[in-house]
């Protein structure tokens, strides 16, 4: 029977959060800084638990990318692949390579968006389950097309996409409380393994 490896991305495979790195890549450091000042009441309220993560994420994405075309955002995602690679932890890269060599199925499960992860996952031949971006035609609305893929949602997305009964063994890699439900599906858990 097959084996499965489930990987969180931000903080597990990478050494930094890819959302803010993508905004900086797409908009530059000055626009990022000004935007974060503008959004600071919302971000502080989120940190205090007063605003849900999905709402905070949508407001941030709408501020920086609302109204952008699908073509522009996909081009930005492709040009961002090298930055994700540059922030990939060497030990994570080694472990991904090991799973490939063993013939295991590898799935990256992330709360980050397909806007900047789809091109990276395709470039590396990785299956991706992540938060989706909502478009009206070819225009990004700033909203999410799926629930924010963290916590219980990670488990739901995995169960919807995969037949876990087809695997004799599951490896799980994560670094935060948002990975707990995903890691509970694993036979072998690696928590903050590459630091």
N, CA, C and O of each residue as an XYZ file, in Angstrom:
780
protein
N       0.840     -1.209      0.000
C       0.000      0.000      0.000
C       0.870      1.252      0.000
O       2.046      1.214      0.363
N       0.271      2.347     -0.410
C       0.996      3.610     -0.548
C       1.187      4.287      0.804
O       0.505      3.987      1.783
N       2.126      5.197      0.815
C       2.353      6.052      1.988
C       2.128      7.503      1.601
O       2.315      7.890      0.448
N       1.722      8.302      2.587
C       1.343      9.692      2.360
C       2.118     10.613      3.287
O       2.294     10.303      4.465
N       2.580     11.739      2.768
C       3.228     12.766      3.590
C       2.433     14.063      3.461
O       2.259     14.590      2.361
N       1.955     14.568      4.588
C       1.201     15.815      4.649
C       2.102     16.891      5.236
O       2.602     16.740      6.350
N       2.312     17.969      4.503
C       3.197     19.042      4.931
C       2.449     20.357      5.042
O       1.769     20.766      4.101
N       2.566     21.018      6.175
C       2.229     22.438      6.271
C       3.327     23.202      5.522
O       4.433     22.691      5.346
N       3.019     24.423      5.084
C       4.022     25.206      4.352
C       4.682     26.267      5.230
O       5.859     26.151      5.574
N       3.916     27.310      5.594
C       4.491     28.467      6.295
C       5.004     28.078      7.676
O       4.239     27.632      8.530
N       6.304     28.252      7.885
C       6.909     27.930      9.170
C       7.386     26.491      9.263
O       8.192     26.164     10.133
N       6.899     25.624      8.376
C       7.338     24.224      8.361
C       8.308     24.012      7.213
O       9.491     23.748      7.431
N       7.806     24.128      5.984
C       8.700     24.045      4.823
C       9.509     25.328      4.696
O      10.709     25.290      4.423
N       8.850     26.456      4.893
C       9.535     27.752      4.754
C       9.893     28.322      6.120
O       9.325     27.942      7.145
N      10.846     29.240      6.105
C      11.283     29.877      7.346
C      10.501     31.148      7.650
O      10.713     31.772      8.690
N       9.603     31.536      6.756
C       8.829     32.761      6.978
C       7.435     32.603      6.398
O       7.158     31.671      5.643
N       6.567     33.530      6.765
C       5.204     33.563      6.265
C       5.220     34.020      4.808
O       5.810     35.052      4.488
N       4.580     33.266      3.936
C       4.632     33.620      2.517
C       3.635     34.707      2.133
O       3.825     35.358      1.106
N       2.582     34.929      2.912
C       1.595     35.940      2.536
C       2.211     37.335      2.514
O       2.091     38.055      1.523
N       2.862     37.712      3.597
C       3.452     39.051      3.642
C       4.625     39.162      2.666
O       4.871     40.226      2.098
N       5.336     38.067      2.478
C       6.426     38.070      1.494
C       5.879     38.271      0.089
O       6.495     38.962     -0.723
N       4.721     37.670     -0.205
C       4.115     37.852     -1.526
C       3.645     39.290     -1.718
O       3.834     39.871     -2.787
N       3.040     39.859     -0.695
C       2.594     41.265     -0.809
C       3.795     42.163     -1.063
O       3.731     43.055     -1.909
N       4.886     41.941     -0.345
C       6.101     42.733     -0.557
C       6.632     42.543     -1.976
O       7.036     43.504     -2.630
N       6.628     41.295     -2.445
C       7.089     40.983     -3.804
C       6.238     41.714     -4.841
O       6.763     42.288     -5.795
N       4.923     41.686     -4.643
C       3.998     42.243     -5.626
C       3.893     43.764     -5.564
O       3.737     44.421     -6.593
N       3.980     44.320     -4.359
C       3.677     45.742     -4.166
C       4.881     46.584     -3.768
O       4.836     47.811     -3.863
N       5.954     45.943     -3.325
C       7.122     46.683     -2.869
C       7.043     46.988     -1.389
O       5.960     46.958     -0.805
N       8.192     47.283     -0.768
C       8.225     47.480      0.686
C       7.483     48.724      1.161
O       6.903     48.715      2.247
N       7.490     49.794      0.365
C       6.825     51.037      0.796
C       5.316     50.835      0.840
O       4.670     51.168      1.834
N       4.748     50.286     -0.243
C       3.295     50.066     -0.265
C       2.884     49.049      0.796
O       1.826     49.190      1.410
N       3.717     48.017      1.019
C       3.427     47.055      2.089
C       3.385     47.773      3.432
O       2.435     47.602      4.196
N       4.402     48.571      3.725
C       4.458     49.272      5.005
C       3.276     50.200      5.216
O       2.672     50.209      6.288
N       2.942     50.989      4.187
C       1.802     51.910      4.302
C       0.492     51.144      4.471
O      -0.383     51.545      5.239
N       0.374     50.036      3.739
C      -0.837     49.229      3.855
C      -0.991     48.622      5.235
O      -2.097     48.562      5.773
N       0.115     48.174      5.810
C       0.047     47.586      7.147
C      -0.307     48.631      8.200
O      -1.003     48.331      9.170
N       0.173     49.858      8.007
C      -0.228     50.937      8.918
C      -1.737     51.162      8.808
O      -2.429     51.260      9.822
N      -2.239     51.244      7.583
C      -3.667     51.452      7.349
C      -4.499     50.316      7.954
O      -5.564     50.547      8.526
N      -3.997     49.096      7.818
C      -4.727     47.918      8.279
C      -4.440     47.562      9.740
O      -4.996     46.593     10.256
N      -3.584     48.327     10.407
C      -3.141     47.951     11.753
C      -4.283     47.775     12.761
O      -4.207     46.851     13.571
N      -5.330     48.600     12.762
C      -6.411     48.327     13.726
C      -7.032     46.937     13.523
O      -7.318     46.227     14.486
N      -7.231     46.570     12.270
C      -7.784     45.251     11.963
C      -6.831     44.145     12.383
O      -7.255     43.148     12.966
N      -5.541     44.314     12.090
C      -4.560     43.281     12.421
C      -4.393     43.116     13.922
O      -4.227     41.998     14.411
N      -4.436     44.226     14.658
C      -4.359     44.162     16.119
C      -5.607     43.462     16.673
O      -5.513     42.627     17.573
N      -6.769     43.811     16.127
C      -8.009     43.169     16.576
C      -7.962     41.665     16.312
O      -8.453     40.870     17.113
N      -7.368     41.286     15.186
C      -7.213     39.848     14.898
C      -6.297     39.185     15.920
O      -6.610     38.106     16.423
N      -5.169     39.819     16.231
C      -4.226     39.253     17.200
C      -4.868     39.098     18.579
O      -4.540     38.179     19.329
N      -5.787     40.009     18.901
C      -6.483     39.951     20.195
C      -7.650     38.974     20.185
O      -8.324     38.799     21.201
N      -7.894     38.333     19.035
C      -8.971     37.367     18.934
C     -10.336     37.976     18.712
O     -11.352     37.299     18.871
N     -10.374     39.265     18.340
C     -11.646     39.955     18.135
C     -12.145     39.851     16.700
O     -13.334     40.034     16.439
N     -11.241     39.560     15.772
C     -11.586     39.444     14.352
C     -11.099     38.085     13.860
O      -9.929     37.750     14.050
N     -11.970     37.294     13.230
C     -11.543     35.982     12.740
C     -10.467     36.093     11.657
O     -10.393     37.083     10.929
N      -9.640     35.054     11.572
C      -8.537     35.046     10.614
C      -9.031     35.223      9.183
O      -8.405     35.935      8.397
N     -10.147     34.583      8.835
C     -10.632     34.679      7.454
C     -10.985     36.115      7.099
O     -10.646     36.575      6.009
N     -11.654     36.833      7.990
C     -12.022     38.221      7.722
C     -10.782     39.096      7.604
O     -10.693     39.927      6.701
N      -9.818     38.914      8.516
C      -8.588     39.708      8.464
C      -7.833     39.454      7.162
O      -7.318     40.382      6.539
N      -7.773     38.183      6.760
C      -7.064     37.828      5.524
C      -7.757     38.452      4.316
O      -7.097     38.999      3.432
N      -9.093     38.371      4.279
C      -9.822     38.946      3.151
C      -9.642     40.453      3.063
O      -9.491     40.998      1.970
N      -9.656     41.124      4.195
C      -9.478     42.580      4.178
C      -8.081     42.954      3.682
O      -7.924     43.899      2.908
N      -7.073     42.213      4.129
C      -5.707     42.471      3.687
C      -5.573     42.227      2.181
O      -5.006     43.050      1.463
N      -6.092     41.106      1.714
C      -5.998     40.781      0.289
C      -6.778     41.765     -0.566
O      -6.324     42.147     -1.644
N      -7.943     42.178     -0.094
C      -8.744     43.160     -0.837
C      -7.996     44.486     -0.939
O      -8.001     45.137     -1.984
N      -7.354     44.876      0.161
C      -6.616     46.140      0.158
C      -5.500     46.139     -0.887
O      -5.346     47.097     -1.644
N      -4.728     45.061     -0.919
C      -3.563     45.029     -1.804
C      -3.864     44.532     -3.216
O      -3.207     44.951     -4.169
N      -4.847     43.644     -3.361
C      -5.025     42.989     -4.658
C      -6.432     43.031     -5.234
O      -6.646     42.586     -6.362
N      -7.393     43.554     -4.486
C      -8.757     43.625     -4.998
C      -8.794     44.363     -6.334
O      -8.217     45.442     -6.468
N      -9.472     43.780     -7.319
C      -9.577     44.392     -8.639
C      -8.484     43.993     -9.615
O      -8.556     44.331    -10.797
N      -7.464     43.272     -9.131
C      -6.398     42.827    -10.035
C      -6.908     41.684    -10.905
O      -7.793     40.932    -10.497
N      -6.356     41.559    -12.085
C      -6.786     40.502    -12.994
C      -6.137     39.171    -12.617
O      -5.075     39.127    -11.997
N      -6.802     38.100    -13.007
C      -6.267     36.761    -12.799
C      -4.901     36.626    -13.481
O      -3.968     36.056    -12.915
N      -4.798     37.155    -14.700
C      -3.543     37.057    -15.452
C      -2.390     37.714    -14.700
O      -1.299     37.152    -14.611
N      -2.639     38.911    -14.157
C      -1.581     39.615    -13.420
C      -1.180     38.839    -12.162
O       0.006     38.697    -11.865
N      -2.167     38.342    -11.434
C      -1.869     37.626    -10.191
C      -1.166     36.303    -10.462
O      -0.280     35.908     -9.705
N      -1.549     35.612    -11.534
C      -0.852     34.370    -11.882
C       0.592     34.647    -12.281
O       1.489     33.874    -11.946
N       0.818     35.751    -12.997
C       2.192     36.126    -13.362
C       3.011     36.442    -12.115
O       4.177     36.057    -12.026
N       2.409     37.143    -11.150
C       3.103     37.436     -9.897
C       3.403     36.147     -9.134
O       4.469     36.009     -8.534
N       2.465     35.208     -9.160
C       2.689     33.917     -8.503
C       3.855     33.164     -9.123
O       4.665     32.573     -8.409
N       3.944     33.183    -10.455
C       5.063     32.508    -11.125
C       6.396     33.164    -10.778
O       7.398     32.478    -10.572
N       6.403     34.490    -10.713
C       7.655     35.182    -10.406
C       8.038     35.069     -8.938
O       9.157     35.416     -8.558
N       7.115     34.585     -8.109
C       7.356     34.426     -6.671
C       7.929     33.057     -6.313
O       8.365     32.848     -5.181
N       7.932     32.129     -7.257
C       8.411     30.758     -6.987
C       9.822     30.772     -6.410
O      10.103     30.072     -5.437
N      10.708     31.566     -7.005
C      12.103     31.604     -6.545
C      12.208     32.099     -5.109
O      13.094     31.665     -4.373
N      11.315     33.003     -4.695
C      11.361     33.499     -3.317
C      10.908     32.433     -2.322
O      11.459     32.326     -1.227
N       9.903     31.646     -2.704
C       9.510     30.540     -1.820
C      10.661     29.551     -1.711
O      10.977     29.068     -0.623
N      11.283     29.254     -2.844
C      12.431     28.345     -2.825
C      13.552     28.882     -1.932
O      14.181     28.120     -1.197
N      13.800     30.193     -1.995
C      14.872     30.795     -1.198
C      14.578     30.714      0.297
O      15.500     30.673      1.112
N      13.279     30.692      0.664
C      12.926     30.615      2.090
C      12.663     29.184      2.555
O      12.310     28.967      3.714
N      12.832     28.205      1.659
C      12.630     26.804      2.034
C      13.773     26.336      2.925
O      14.947     26.503      2.595
N      13.413     25.752      4.048
C      14.427     25.247      4.979
C      15.176     24.078      4.321
O      14.537     23.190      3.755
N      16.510     24.058      4.383
C      17.275     22.975      3.745
C      16.842     21.589      4.213
O      16.775     20.657      3.412
N      16.546     21.449      5.508
C      16.141     20.146      6.033
C      14.775     19.733      5.479
O      14.517     18.548      5.271
N      13.904     20.719      5.241
C      12.593     20.417      4.646
C      12.767     19.947      3.212
O      12.116     18.996      2.779
N      13.641     20.610      2.482
C      13.920     20.201      1.099
C      14.452     18.763      1.062
O      14.054     17.963      0.216
N      15.350     18.455      1.987
C      15.899     17.105      2.064
C      14.803     16.082      2.357
O      14.776     15.004      1.764
N      13.910     16.424      3.264
C      12.837     15.495      3.626
C      11.845     15.314      2.478
O      11.387     14.198      2.234
N      11.507     16.390      1.772
C      10.648     16.279      0.595
C      11.287     15.375     -0.453
O      10.621     14.531     -1.053
N      12.584     15.563     -0.663
C      13.312     14.722     -1.629
C      13.273     13.255     -1.204
O      13.110     12.369     -2.042
N      13.422     12.999      0.100
C      13.382     11.623      0.604
C      12.026     10.978      0.307
O      11.963      9.835     -0.147
N      10.945     11.717      0.566
C       9.609     11.178      0.289
C       9.442     10.887     -1.201
O       8.867      9.866     -1.577
N       9.944     11.781     -2.043
C       9.881     11.533     -3.493
C      10.625     10.247     -3.862
O      10.118      9.414     -4.614
N      11.838     10.102     -3.316
C      12.657      8.916     -3.616
C      11.964      7.627     -3.170
O      12.121      6.581     -3.800
N      11.199      7.710     -2.082
C      10.488      6.537     -1.567
C       9.202      6.257     -2.341
O       8.567      5.221     -2.145
N       8.821      7.188     -3.224
C       7.593      7.018     -3.985
C       6.335      7.357     -3.212
O       5.243      6.934     -3.592
N       6.470      8.115     -2.133
C       5.312      8.488     -1.319
C       4.514      9.606     -1.997
O       5.070     10.424     -2.730
N       3.221      9.626     -1.743
C       2.396     10.752     -2.170
C       2.657     11.911     -1.220
O       2.671     11.729     -0.002
N       2.865     13.104     -1.775
C       3.152     14.291     -0.968
C       2.060     15.320     -1.227
O       1.751     15.638     -2.375
N       1.478     15.837     -0.145
C       0.453     16.880     -0.261
C       0.832     18.020      0.676
O       1.055     17.809      1.868
N       0.901     19.225      0.128
C       1.125     20.426      0.923
C      -0.251     20.983      1.272
O      -1.080     21.201      0.389
N      -0.491     21.213      2.568
C      -1.793     21.676      3.052
C      -1.559     22.996      3.772
O      -0.926     23.028      4.828
N      -2.072     24.096      3.197
C      -1.688     25.415      3.690
C      -2.854     26.388      3.770
O      -3.787     26.338      2.968
N      -2.778     27.277      4.761
C      -3.737     28.367      4.862
C      -3.422     29.477      3.863
O      -4.279     30.317      3.589
N      -2.217     29.494      3.320
C      -1.875     30.496      2.308
C      -2.673     30.233      1.035
O      -3.262     29.166      0.865
N      -2.681     31.223      0.145
C      -3.559     31.167     -1.016
C      -2.915     30.562     -2.255
O      -1.697     30.569     -2.437
N      -3.802     30.039     -3.094
C      -3.373     29.524     -4.388
C      -2.754     30.617     -5.257
O      -1.988     30.308     -6.171
N      -3.067     31.885     -4.994
C      -2.508     32.990     -5.775
C      -0.990     32.900     -5.871
O      -0.412     33.131     -6.933
N      -0.351     32.564     -4.760
C       1.111     32.501     -4.759
C       1.673     31.105     -4.530
O       2.886     30.911     -4.616
N       0.809     30.123     -4.237
C       1.313     28.772     -4.019
C       1.138     27.845     -5.213
O       1.906     26.896     -5.367
N       0.149     28.096     -6.057
C      -0.148     27.159     -7.153
C       1.037     26.988     -8.089
O       1.373     25.864     -8.462
N       1.674     28.085     -8.472
C       2.806     27.989     -9.405
C       3.984     27.267     -8.755
O       4.670     26.478     -9.406
N       4.216     27.538     -7.470
C       5.315     26.872     -6.754
C       5.073     25.364     -6.661
O       5.971     24.568     -6.931
N       3.853     24.980     -6.276
C       3.536     23.559     -6.159
C       3.655     22.868     -7.515
O       4.208     21.772     -7.602
N       3.147     23.494     -8.566
C       3.240     22.910     -9.907
C       4.697     22.770    -10.339
O       5.082     21.767    -10.940
N       5.496     23.775    -10.030
C       6.919     23.759    -10.399
C       7.633     22.560     -9.779
O       8.538     21.989    -10.388
N       7.226     22.180     -8.572
C       7.882     21.083     -7.862
C       7.111     19.763     -7.942
O       7.500     18.771     -7.325
N       6.019     19.758     -8.706
C       5.237     18.530     -8.844
C       4.569     18.091     -7.564
O       4.431     16.893     -7.314
N       4.149     19.051     -6.742
C       3.519     18.743     -5.457
C       2.013     18.963     -5.544
O       1.547     19.902     -6.189
N       1.264     18.090     -4.891
C      -0.176     18.298     -4.791
C      -0.425     19.354     -3.719
O       0.269     19.390     -2.702
N      -1.414     20.210     -3.948
C      -1.656     21.343     -3.054
C      -3.113     21.408     -2.646
O      -4.012     21.353     -3.486
N      -3.339     21.526     -1.340
C      -4.643     21.867     -0.781
C      -4.436     23.157     -0.009
O      -3.659     23.184      0.945
N      -5.118     24.229     -0.404
C      -4.872     25.513      0.250
C      -6.118     26.379      0.176
O      -7.146     25.962     -0.358
N      -6.021     27.571      0.709
C      -7.105     28.536      0.647
C      -7.215     29.066     -0.777
O      -6.207     29.390     -1.405
N      -8.434     29.153     -1.279
C      -8.648     29.610     -2.648
C      -9.028     31.080     -2.718
O      -9.642     31.626     -1.802
N      -8.651     31.707     -3.819
C      -8.992     33.109     -4.086
C     -10.266     33.169     -4.924
O     -10.449     32.368     -5.841
N     -11.150     34.122     -4.607
C     -12.416     34.260     -5.323
C     -12.294     35.309     -6.421
O     -11.773     36.403     -6.205
N     -12.785     34.951     -7.600
C     -12.770     35.854     -8.740
C     -14.186     36.098     -9.241
O     -15.048     35.222     -9.169
N     -14.406     37.295     -9.744
C     -15.631     37.630    -10.460
C     -15.206     37.744    -11.915
O     -14.657     38.766    -12.327
N     -15.459     36.697    -12.692
C     -14.887     36.644    -14.028
C     -13.382     36.493    -13.903
O     -12.891     35.512    -13.345
N     -12.655     37.467    -14.423
C     -11.192     37.443    -14.318
C     -10.666     38.456    -13.310
O      -9.471     38.751    -13.305
N     -11.524     38.990    -12.465
C     -11.125     40.015    -11.507
C     -11.169     39.468    -10.090
O     -12.187     38.926     -9.662
N     -10.071     39.609     -9.363
C     -10.008     39.142     -7.975
C     -10.850     40.045     -7.092
O     -10.697     41.266     -7.107
N     -11.741     39.433     -6.323
C     -12.651     40.201     -5.474
C     -12.021     40.586     -4.137
O     -12.495     41.499     -3.462
N     -10.954     39.887     -3.760
C     -10.386     40.077     -2.431
C     -10.939     39.086     -1.427
O     -10.438     38.990     -0.307
N     -11.976     38.341     -1.821
C     -12.583     37.349     -0.942
C     -11.926     35.982     -1.165
O     -11.136     35.790     -2.089
N     -12.279     35.054     -0.293
C     -11.790     33.688     -0.393
C     -12.879     32.810     -1.005
O     -14.059     32.969     -0.692
N     -12.485     31.892     -1.869
C     -13.452     30.981     -2.488
C     -13.643     29.711     -1.670
O     -14.547     28.922     -1.944
N     -12.794     29.515     -0.666
C     -12.886     28.368      0.239
C     -12.726     28.901      1.659
O     -12.247     30.020      1.841
N     -13.111     28.134      2.655
C     -12.774     28.546      4.017
C     -11.247     28.620      4.175
O     -10.503     27.945      3.464
N     -10.806     29.446      5.113
C      -9.378     29.564      5.414
C      -8.869     28.179      5.829
O      -9.361     27.600      6.798
N      -7.893     27.656      5.102
C      -7.464     26.262      5.272
C      -6.508     26.111      6.455
O      -5.298     25.956      6.284
N      -7.073     26.160      7.641
C      -6.313     25.982      8.875
C      -7.185     25.245      9.883
O      -8.407     25.207      9.741
N      -6.566     24.667     10.889
C      -7.324     23.978     11.936
C      -8.201     22.871     11.388
O      -7.745     22.075     10.568
N      -9.467     22.800     11.829
C     -10.367     21.737     11.373
C     -10.538     21.711      9.857
O     -10.771     20.652      9.276
N     -10.422     22.874      9.215
C     -10.570     22.921      7.756
C      -9.489     22.100      7.057
O      -9.747     21.504      6.011
N      -8.276     22.063      7.627
C      -7.227     21.245      7.014
C      -7.662     19.773      6.979
O      -7.523     19.098      5.959
N      -8.180     19.298      8.090
C      -8.630     17.907      8.127
C      -9.761     17.676      7.131
O      -9.760     16.671      6.420
N     -10.731     18.598      7.072
C     -11.857     18.450      6.154
C     -11.388     18.392      4.702
O     -11.840     17.550      3.926
N     -10.474     19.299      4.345
C      -9.988     19.331      2.958
C      -9.229     18.046      2.606
O      -9.355     17.526      1.498
N      -8.447     17.546      3.555
C      -7.701     16.304      3.325
C      -8.669     15.139      3.117
O      -8.514     14.351      2.184
N      -9.663     15.041      3.991
C     -10.625     13.927      3.890
C     -11.450     14.014      2.606
O     -11.807     12.987      2.029
N     -11.757     15.239      2.154
C     -12.509     15.403      0.906
C     -11.666     15.006     -0.306
O     -12.181     14.428     -1.263
N     -10.371     15.319     -0.262
C      -9.513     15.138     -1.440
C      -8.847     13.775     -1.518
O      -8.485     13.323     -2.605
N      -8.680     13.109     -0.367
C      -7.890     11.878     -0.326
C      -8.670     10.741      0.324
O      -9.474     10.959      1.230
N      -8.421      9.543     -0.147
C      -8.940      8.346      0.515
C      -7.860      7.879      1.488
O      -6.950      7.142      1.107
N      -7.964      8.309      2.742
C      -6.921      7.982      3.715
C      -6.808      6.481      3.954
O      -5.752      5.992      4.355
N      -7.886      5.755      3.711
C      -7.848      4.313      3.879
C      -6.967      3.607      2.855
O      -6.632      2.433      3.015
N      -6.596      4.330      1.804
C      -5.737      3.750      0.770
C      -4.262      3.791      1.162
O      -3.413      3.269      0.440
N      -3.957      4.409      2.305
C      -2.564      4.556      2.737
C      -2.284      3.681      3.955
O      -3.049      3.655      4.919
N      -1.177      2.974      3.881
C      -0.796      2.142      5.016
C      -0.132      2.954      6.113
O      -0.086      2.529      7.267
N       0.388      4.140      5.747
C       1.122      4.947      6.721
C       1.064      6.409      6.281
O       1.190      6.721      5.097
N       0.871      7.304      7.264
C       0.782      8.738      6.979
C       1.788      9.484      7.849
O       1.838      9.293      9.064
N       2.588     10.335      7.212
C       3.511     11.225      7.903
C       2.873     12.619      7.946
O       2.240     13.045      6.981
N       3.042     13.319      9.059
C       2.515     14.676      9.166
C       3.575     15.635      9.654
O       4.298     15.346     10.607
N       3.667     16.794      8.988
C       4.667     17.806      9.321
C       3.967     19.140      9.532
O       3.277     19.631      8.638
N       4.143     19.730     10.718
C       3.517     21.016     10.997
C       4.278     21.774     12.056
O       5.244     21.274     12.632
N       3.822     23.008     12.309
C       4.562     23.840     13.259
C       3.675     24.688     14.161
O       4.188     25.477     14.954
N       2.337     24.541     14.055
C       1.482     25.425     14.854
C       0.196     24.715     15.255
O      -0.086     23.600     14.815
N      -0.580     25.394     16.106
C      -1.869     24.847     16.536
C      -2.807     24.660     15.359
O      -3.684     23.797     15.400
N      -2.638     25.457     14.305
C      -3.468     25.328     13.114
C      -3.243     24.040     12.347
O      -4.000     23.719     11.431
N      -2.196     23.293     12.719
C      -1.895     22.017     12.076
C      -2.355     20.818     12.897
O      -2.196     19.677     12.463
N      -2.922     21.060     14.073
C      -3.212     19.968     15.019
C      -4.121     18.900     14.424
O      -3.845     17.708     14.551
N      -5.204     19.322     13.774
C      -6.149     18.348     13.218
C      -5.517     17.549     12.079
O      -5.781     16.355     11.932
N      -4.691     18.204     11.281
C      -3.985     17.497     10.217
C      -3.010     16.483     10.812
O      -2.943     15.340     10.359
N      -2.263     16.901     11.815
C      -1.277     16.014     12.420
C      -1.931     14.825     13.125
O      -1.331     13.756     13.238
N      -3.162     15.020     13.596
C      -3.876     13.917     14.255
C      -4.202     12.787     13.281
O      -4.506     11.674     13.709
N      -4.144     13.057     11.986
C      -4.390     12.028     10.972
C      -3.153     11.172     10.718
O      -3.241     10.125     10.077
N      -1.998     11.617     11.220
C      -0.726     10.978     10.879
C      -0.353      9.857     11.845
O      -0.692      9.887     13.028
N       0.355      8.870     11.303
C       0.929      7.809     12.129
C       2.254      8.249     12.738
O       2.631      7.811     13.825
N       2.958      9.127     12.016
C       4.237      9.651     12.496
C       4.197     11.168     12.384
O       4.094     11.711     11.284
N       4.279     11.857     13.533
C       4.137     13.312     13.570
C       5.494     13.975     13.749
O       6.285     13.594     14.613
N       5.744     14.979     12.910
C       6.945     15.811     13.012
C       6.477     17.230     13.289
O       5.957     17.901     12.398
N       6.661     17.693     14.532
C       6.230     19.047     14.907
C       7.448     19.956     15.020
O       8.373     19.678     15.783
N       7.440     21.034     14.260
C       8.574     21.959     14.166
C       9.888     21.192     13.914
O      10.868     21.369     14.638
N       9.890     20.354     12.895
C      11.017     19.420     12.726
C      12.275     20.008     12.123
O      13.356     19.451     12.317
N      12.177     21.106     11.404
C      13.317     21.554     10.605
C      13.967     22.825     11.146
O      14.609     23.561     10.397
N      13.802     23.085     12.440
C      14.342     24.322     13.010
C      15.672     24.079     13.689
O      16.271     25.011     14.224
